[in-house]
Amino acid sequence: MRTEWVGRNPKKDSLRMQIWTMLKETGIAVDDPFNEIPNFVGAEAAAANLRKMEIWKRARVVKCNPDHAQIPVRRMALEDGKLLYMAVPQLVDEMCFVELTSDSLKKIGKTAADAETWEGALQYGSPVSFEEMEHIDLAVVGCVAVTLEGSRIGKGGGFADLEFGILRHYKLVDQDTSILTTVPDEVIVDLALIPLQEHDTFLNYIITPKTVYPIDNKRQQPGGIHWESVQPDQLEEIPILKKLQKLLF
């Protein structure tokens, strides 16, 4: 486990290690799952299940995480003519999203397959500021483990929570945005292992190679950035956080 992320929540650290170990030992993981949003056997099938959903068909603007597990989702968004936003890994740039469309790729002689990896998306996508972005209809987030109540854990860096906080600050994500993940069925765990806290962004759908799990959660998603939860290293290493802190405080 990445040492700079260990200790923020020992209970979650332990669960991540258990899930990564299980995925590797059972052969569900594609490549080494440790310290990653794990790629998994069945990722294409999970994306195909998403493609059948009305929320996907209606969505014009999609945000997707940069991890390999969601390569099929990013490719599918471009193939289906959607405007795709992908976060720069670890939010290391102030303009920490890139924008891609099938039309923009065609203009440079590239296809959805050329831009489906995070490396390809960074190479062929256009960096955009938050002020330039459009409202997001559907947001896909990478997960290490999830519960059927909609709680989740990532790989420990806290980037997904920060993304959503920043996007809500700029009113690009709101209660009308569907939030979902594609994962193997085996990473669904009991709620007691990942208690859903008031400041947590929760999932509206969990999509696996076998089925779709709608989340019956009636409460409102949280608001913008929870500054009390921002870690010193996050503030130091994520330029947009520094910028917003100066503007707001």
Secondary structure in CASP SS format (residue, H / E / C, confidence):
PFRMAT SS
TARGET T0000
AUTHOR 0000-0000-0000
METHOD secondary structure of the structure
MODEL  1
M C 1.00
R C 1.00
T C 1.00
E C 1.00
W C 1.00
V C 1.00
G C 1.00
R C 1.00
N C 1.00
P H 1.00
K H 1.00
K H 1.00
D H 1.00
S H 1.00
L H 1.00
R H 1.00
M H 1.00
Q H 1.00
I H 1.00
W H 1.00
T H 1.00
M H 1.00
L H 1.00
K H 1.00
E H 1.00
T H 1.00
G C 1.00
I C 1.00
A E 1.00
V C 1.00
D C 1.00
D C 1.00
P C 1.00
F C 1.00
N C 1.00
E C 1.00
I C 1.00
P C 1.00
N C 1.00
F E 1.00
V C 1.00
G C 1.00
A H 1.00
E H 1.00
A H 1.00
A H 1.00
A H 1.00
A H 1.00
N H 1.00
L H 1.00
R H 1.00
K C 1.00
M C 1.00
E H 1.00
I H 1.00
W H 1.00
K H 1.00
R H 1.00
A C 1.00
R C 1.00
V E 1.00
V E 1.00
K E 1.00
C E 1.00
N C 1.00
P C 1.00
D C 1.00
H H 1.00
A H 1.00
Q H 1.00
I H 1.00
P H 1.00
V H 1.00
R H 1.00
R H 1.00
M H 1.00
A H 1.00
L H 1.00
E H 1.00
D C 1.00
G C 1.00
K C 1.00
L E 1.00
L E 1.00
Y E 1.00
M E 1.00
A E 1.00
V C 1.00
P H 1.00
Q H 1.00
L H 1.00
V C 1.00
D C 1.00
E C 1.00
M C 1.00
C C 1.00
F E 1.00
V E 1.00
E E 1.00
L E 1.00
T C 1.00
S H 1.00
D H 1.00
S H 1.00
L H 1.00
K H 1.00
K H 1.00
I C 1.00
G C 1.00
K C 1.00
T C 1.00
A H 1.00
A H 1.00
D H 1.00
A H 1.00
E C 1.00
T C 1.00
W H 1.00
E H 1.00
G H 1.00
A H 1.00
L H 1.00
Q H 1.00
Y H 1.00
G C 1.00
S E 1.00
P E 1.00
V E 1.00
S C 1.00
F H 1.00
E H 1.00
E H 1.00
M C 1.00
E C 1.00
H C 1.00
I C 1.00
D C 1.00
L E 1.00
A E 1.00
V E 1.00
V C 1.00
G C 1.00
C C 1.00
V C 1.00
A E 1.00
V E 1.00
T C 1.00
L C 1.00
E C 1.00
G C 1.00
S C 1.00
R E 1.00
I E 1.00
G C 1.00
K C 1.00
G C 1.00
G C 1.00
G C 1.00
F H 1.00
A H 1.00
D H 1.00
L H 1.00
E H 1.00
F H 1.00
G H 1.00
I H 1.00
L H 1.00
R H 1.00
H H 1.00
Y C 1.00
K C 1.00
L C 1.00
V C 1.00
D C 1.00
Q C 1.00
D C 1.00
T C 1.00
S E 1.00
I E 1.00
L E 1.00
T E 1.00
T E 1.00
V C 1.00
P C 1.00
D H 1.00
E H 1.00
V H 1.00
I E 1.00
V C 1.00
D C 1.00
L H 1.00
A H 1.00
L H 1.00
I C 1.00
P C 1.00
L C 1.00
Q C 1.00
E C 1.00
H C 1.00
D C 1.00
T C 1.00
F C 1.00
L C 1.00
N C 1.00
Y E 1.00
I E 1.00
I E 1.00
T C 1.00
P C 1.00
K C 1.00
T C 1.00
V E 1.00
Y E 1.00
P E 1.00
I C 1.00
D C 1.00
N C 1.00
K C 1.00
R C 1.00
Q C 1.00
Q C 1.00
P C 1.00
G C 1.00
G C 1.00
I C 1.00
H C 1.00
W H 1.00
E H 1.00
S H 1.00
V C 1.00
Q C 1.00
P H 1.00
D H 1.00
Q H 1.00
L H 1.00
E H 1.00
E H 1.00
I C 1.00
P H 1.00
I H 1.00
L H 1.00
K H 1.00
K H 1.00
L H 1.00
Q H 1.00
K H 1.00
L H 1.00
L H 1.00
F C 1.00
END
